[in-house]
């Protein structure tokens, strides 16, 4: 069975044969996936480019387009939607073409319904792992924070920070290029819902500047007069 989180997973099923589409939808819904259907390449592209799907099953042969063309257009539009191509064409060259065009996996008809589900689950987990790894790293210019290890580097050089300095830096990097007022910083970093009137922020930003905006590096910390602070090139 699918994981509990799959209750929120949305799959776009692209299949022009209504009976096959109904079978796929029934199988996926039985594993707690939400299913949306498309019967043509044009409809598939409109829905995929405009909707929030977790994966797509894509029939290789469609009435108005080749599935390879559909997945190629998705990749040209920088869509990282996982695509499971489904086809009766079992020739190895056809599989290679589909995968090289941007498909993530290739399933040959006939197939067992459980295999379809498992392949989708694997593709979704792979994407989730990639996104989690990307979200664990913050970057602004040559400054990089690895939140998993709580390490900070500038141009590859490790920088030691106190816990308060680290929390402040992470918050400013998450909001990079935005001007952050003192009340915003106090609430996000220290939990104060008011400005206590101390120079706490100034002291910590001065320390971060000294450690991070070193000689030869582009300054990243900026004081915006009467407004607050901004982190960015």
N, C-alpha and C positions, 0 to 999 in steps of 0.2 A: 504494500500500500504506500501511497505518497505520504510525505511528511505533512504534519498539521499545517505548516505554513503554506502548503500548496492550495489551501482554500482561497488564497488571494492571487494565485497565479493565473494569468490570462494567456491563453494560447490562441493564435490566429491559425485556423485550419483553411488552407487553400486547396480546394479540390473541386473539379467541375462535375464529377459524377455524384449525383445527389445521394445515391445509396451508400457509396463509399464514405462520403462526407458525414452522413448520418451515423454510420458505424464508428468512425473515428471520434465524433463528438460524444457519442454515447459512452465509449470506452474512457475518454478523458474525464467526462463529468462523473463517471463512476469512481474516479480517483481524485475527486474534489477539485478538479481544474475548472476554471471558467473558460468557455469556448465561444469564439466568434468565427463566423464562416465567410469565405470569399470564394467565388466561383470562376473568376477571371484574373489575369495578371494585372489588369488596370485597377480592378477593385482591391486586389491584394496590396498594391503599392499605395493606394490612397489610404487604406486602413492602417497599414504598417507605418507609414510616414506620419500619420496623424494620431495614432493611438498608442497607449502605453501597454505594450504586450511583453510578456516574459520570454516567449519563444514562438516560432512559427513552424508548421509543417507545410511543405511546399511540393505540390505535385509537379513532376518534371515536365509533363505535357499538358498545356492549357489551350483553350480554344483561340485565344487572342495573342498568346505569347509563349515563349519557351521559359521554363522555370529558371534556366541559367541567366536569361536576360533580367528576370525579376530580381534575383539575388545580386546580380552585378550592379543594378541601379541602386539597390539598398546600400551596398558598400560604397558606391560613388557618392552617396549622400551622407556618408559617415554614420550609418546606422549599424550598431553593433548587436542588433537583435539576433539571437541564436536561431539558425535555420536548419531544420531537418528536412532534407530533400527525399521525396518518396517517388520511386519510379519502377516500372516494369522492365526498364532497360538495365540488365544486370551486367553488361559488358564492363570490364575494368576500365576501359577508356572513358566510358560515360561517367563512371564514378569519379574518375580523376578530373574530368571537365567540370563536374558539379562542385567538387571541393575546391578546385583552383579558382572558380568563379566567385567563391566566398561562402559556400555552404559549410556548415560546421560538422555535419554528419550526413550519411547517405543510407537509406533503408530501401531494400529491394522487395518488391511484391512477388509472391505473397509473403506476409510476415505475421508473426503472432502478436496479438494486441498488447501483451505484457512487454514485448520487446520495444514497441513504440513508446510506451509509458516510461520505461527505464531509460531509453535514449534521451527523451526529453528531460527527465530528471537530472541526468548526468550533465547535459548541456547547461541547464539552469544553475546547477551547483557550481559548475566551472566559471560561469559568468559572475555569480555571487562572490566567489573566492577572489576573482580578479578585481572586482569593485571594492571589496573589503581591503585588499592590499593597496589599492590606489588611495582609498580614503584614509588609510593609516599614515600616509605621507603628505605633509604640507610643504609647499615650495613657493617661495617668493624670490625671484632672481636667483642668486647663488646661495640663498639661505634655505636650509632644509631641516624639517623636524620629522623624526620618526616617532609617531605616537605609541607604537607598540613597545619600543625600547626606551622611550622618553629621552631620546638623544637629539642634540642640536649640532648642526655642522654648517659652516660657512666656507664655501669653496673647498669642501672636503675636510676642513679642520674642525675637530671636535671642540665644542664650547661647553664649559661647565656653568650651570645655572642653579640658583636656589629654586625651591619649589614655587615660591611666589613669582619669581622672574619667569619661570617656565610657564605657569598658568597665564600670566599676562601676555607673554609672547605668543602662545597658542591662540589665545582669543584674538589678538591683533592680526595674526596670520589668517585666521578663519574669516576675518572681516577686512582682509587686505584691500587697500585703495579706498576704503570708506573712512570718513572722518568720525572718530569716536570721542564723544564728550566725556567729561569726568564722571558724571552720574552713570553713564553706560558702563564705563570701565569698573567703577566701584561695585556696581551690582553684579556684573558678570564674573569678576575675578575675586572680589572679597566678600560678596554677598550683602553689601550695604545697599539699602534702598533709599539712601540719602547721601549727600556729599558731606562727610565729616569735617571738611575744612582743613585737612592736614596736607602735607606735601608728600604723602605716601606714593602717589602716582609719579610725581616728578622724580623722586629718588629712584624708583625702580626703572623708569624709562632711561634715566641717566646711566644707570648701571648696564642696562641692555645696550645702549649706544656704545658705551666704552668697550664692551665685550664683542659686539657684533659689527658695528660700523668702524672697523679698524682701518688703518692707513692702507690705501690701495684698493679698498672696496667702495662701491657706490653706496652712499648713505641711504638707508631704508627707513629710518625713523624721522618723522617730520612733525614739528609743532605748528598747528594751524591757529594763529592768533585769535583769541576770544572764542574759539570753537572746540578745540581738543587736539587729538593726535591722529596721525595716519601712518600706516606701515605700507611701504611700496616704493618701487623704483621712481 
